[in-house]
Amino acid sequence: MKRIVALFLSVLIITAICCACGNQQKSDDKTVGETTSATSAATADEKSADKTEIVVFAAASMTETLESLAKTYEAAHPTIKITYNFDSSGTLKTQIEEGAVCDLFISAAQKQMNGLEEGGYINKDTRLDLLENKVALCVAENSKSGIQNYADMKAHLEAGDILMAIGNEDVPVGQYTQKIFTYYGLDESALKSKGVLTYGSNVKEVTTQVSEGTVDCGIIYQTDAFSANLKVADTATEAMCGQVIYPAAVLSKSAHADEAKAFLAYLQTEEAAKVFEGVGFTPL
């Protein structure tokens, strides 16, 4: 009987020791796991901290293209991080003038870049004409208007039987549209009063209206039409609205001027040119 009791006690003691060892191992494993996780997070933070951030302000019509090029550039330059701010060129110009952090500016028109150069905001030695675009008349998929060109647009606007989206007068695509209206002898104020026009604060807003079919047609860039899979009925000639040139320049107060210049140089390479051409831009 004493032997049985002794054996039973021995089993209990061994079991307790095993449990204690197991708990300790779990605790150690947890500690190791937490340490490894913390180390990984710290390493990631260190890598991020080691990168130089280039802030690029660019016309909204360049969104998809520049985002694609940034991935390629960052993969080849692991110490560089590209951060974008996309909007209408007029809005971006105002933000720069108000002190926003920016290293590189790419406008959809010369007017905004000219204004920044006159104010001393850009390094004029870095200024160049990067791309050319086209102003496109796009028709909504569900439109029954039958618009096939700008002449059709003029006729329907005068008849008042369509709804058309255009850019505000303070954004480049809106300014190009005003020139097209002038070319065709259309009075924007009269059309607005007639209720046949809607507006967008940048080209993406106009594109969305056409894509969603809330309007019959809209005037955007052919690159935006490509990105949104929209039907282009017609493109404007130089006589209608002038050339659509996208100038670029490094900011005079850029904290990373050399890195910004390097990225701008990359945007002029054959590799970048193929991407630009793929969506309808013409590299200059």
Secondary structure, 3 states (H helix, E strand, C coil): CHHHHHHHHHHHHHHHHHHHHHHHHHHHHHHHHHHHHHHHHHHHHHHHHHCEEEEEEEEHHHHHHHHHHHHHHHHHCCCEEEEEEEECHHHHHHHHHCCCCCCEEECCCHHHHHHHHHCCCECHHHCEEEEEECEEEEECCCCCCCCCCHHHHHHHHHHCCCCEEEECCCCHHHHHHHHHHHHCCCCHHHHHHHCCEEEECCHHHHHHHHHCCCCCEEEEEHHHHHHCCCEEEEECCHHHHCCEEEEEEEECCCCCHHHHHHHHHHCCCHHHHHHHHHCCCEEC
